[in-house]
Amino acid sequence: MRDAIKRKQEAVEQLSEKLKSAVSAVAFDYPGLTVAEFTELRTQLREAGVEAKVYKNNIARRAAKDAGFDEFSEIFTGPKAIAISSSDVVAPVKILNDFAKTHNQVVLHASIIEGLFMDVDQTKILANIPSREVLLTQLAVGLLTPVRELAIGLNMISEEA
């Protein structure tokens, strides 16, 4: 009996430390996924440096509270898993969102992003933000367009003269 309680306390402490040190953590539903599908999802997450694990709700709730995320602790009812990243902020959200497009059993819930709680709506907004590379390309195009148009205009003026 004492061993079981001690194991649960250790599990709470370990998850609490992971949540405190993570740059992002996303809670998601997965019921109805086959073992093969869940393994495929975990493989995709692992390749991005993200750990996905199913925790008992009591352990997840207590760990989230111990880590200072009371709002996050409230979502742990029913079967949920947590994807935790210690390096890439958006990787777990994007991978889970993309996987959910072909596997409707996966449902995103709340997340913790750089220590801030985000509800389901904010989490889905984050999931749909373009990648860093796409945003940098859009910025470069936006900055270069006026210069390009100026060069075209000056070229037209010099041809007329």
N, C-alpha and C positions, 0 to 999 in steps of 0.2 A: 504494500500500500504506500509506504513512504517513498519507495523507489519511483513509483508512478508519479507521485506529486513532485518529486525532485526533477524527474525528466520533463514534466510540463513546465516547471519554473525555468529550467534551462532553455527550453524551446522558446518561452516568452522572452527571456533575456537575449537570446540570439537574434530573434526576429526584431526585437526592439532596437538592438544595435545596428542591424542591417537597415532599418527604416531611418534611423538617425543619420547614418553615413551615406545613404543613397542620394543620388541626384534626382532620381525619379522612381516612383512606385505606382503601379496601376493595379487596381482590383478589377477582376472580371469574372463573369459567369461562364461556365463551360459545360453544363449538363447536356447530355446527349452526344457529346463527342466520343468517338470510339477511342480506344487506347492508341491505335495507329495515328489518328488525327491529332490527339493531344501530344503524342511523341513528335509528330511533324512540327507542331507549333513550338514546342520546347526546343527543338533543334534550330528552328529559325531564330528564336530568341537567343539561344546560347551562342550562335554564330555572331550575333551583334553584341555579345558580352552581357546579356541580360539573363538573370536567373528567374525561372518561373516555378512556383511551388504551391501546392495545395496545403493550407493550414486549417486546423480545426478552428471554428469560429471563436470559441472562448480564448484560444491562444492568440489569434489575430487581434481580437478586441483588446485584450490586456496589453499586448505588445504595442499596439498603436497608441493606447492611452499612456503607457510608460514612456513612449517616445515623444509625447506631447501633441499627438494628433487626435484629439477627441472626436472631431467630426468624421475623420476617416474610420475610427473605430465603430461608428454607428452603422456602417453599411454591411457589416459582416453578419448576415442572416442568409441561410441557405448555402448551397455549395458555391464557394468562391475560391479563386486562386489569386496569387499576387505575383506580378512581374516586377522585379527590382533591378535597376541599373545603377552602377556606381560610376559610370563614365559618360554615357550618352543620354542627354535629357529626353529627347523625343523618340528614341529607338523603340522602347516598349510600346508606347502609344501607337506609333505608326504601324509596327508589325502586327499588333493585335487588331487594329482597325482594318488593315488589309486582309488579314486572315478572316475576320468577321464578314467580309464581303462575299466570301465563298462558303463560309460555315456559319449560318445564322444562329447556331447555338452559342457562339461566343458573343457576349454582350459586355461592352465597356461600362464600368461604373466610375467611381471617383478615383482621383489620383493625388499624389503628393509630388509636386514639381519644385525642386530646389527649396524644400522646406515649407512650401505653401500648399494648402489644401485646395483642390479644384474639384468642383462637382462634376456630374456626368456631362452637362452641357459644355463646360469649359474644357473638359478632357477631350470631347469630340471636336471642338474648335482647334485645339492643339494638334489633334491627329490629322486634320486637313490642311495644316499650314505646309506650304511647299518646302522642300529640302533646302538646306543652306546654299547649296550650289545653284539651285534654281533662283533663289532670292538674290544671290550675288549677280547672276546673269541678268536678271530683270533690272537690278540697280545699274549695272554697267550700260545696258541698252538705254535706260532712261537718261543717264548722264551723257551718253554719246550722241543721242538723237539731235539735240539742239546744235551741237558742234557740226554734225554731218549736214544738217539743213543750212547752217551758215556757210559752210564750204560750197554747197551746191549753189546757193544764192550768189556768192562772190564769184564763182566760176561763170554763172550766167551773165553777170554784169560785165566781167572781163571779155566774154565772147561778143557781147553787143558793142563794146567800145572799139 
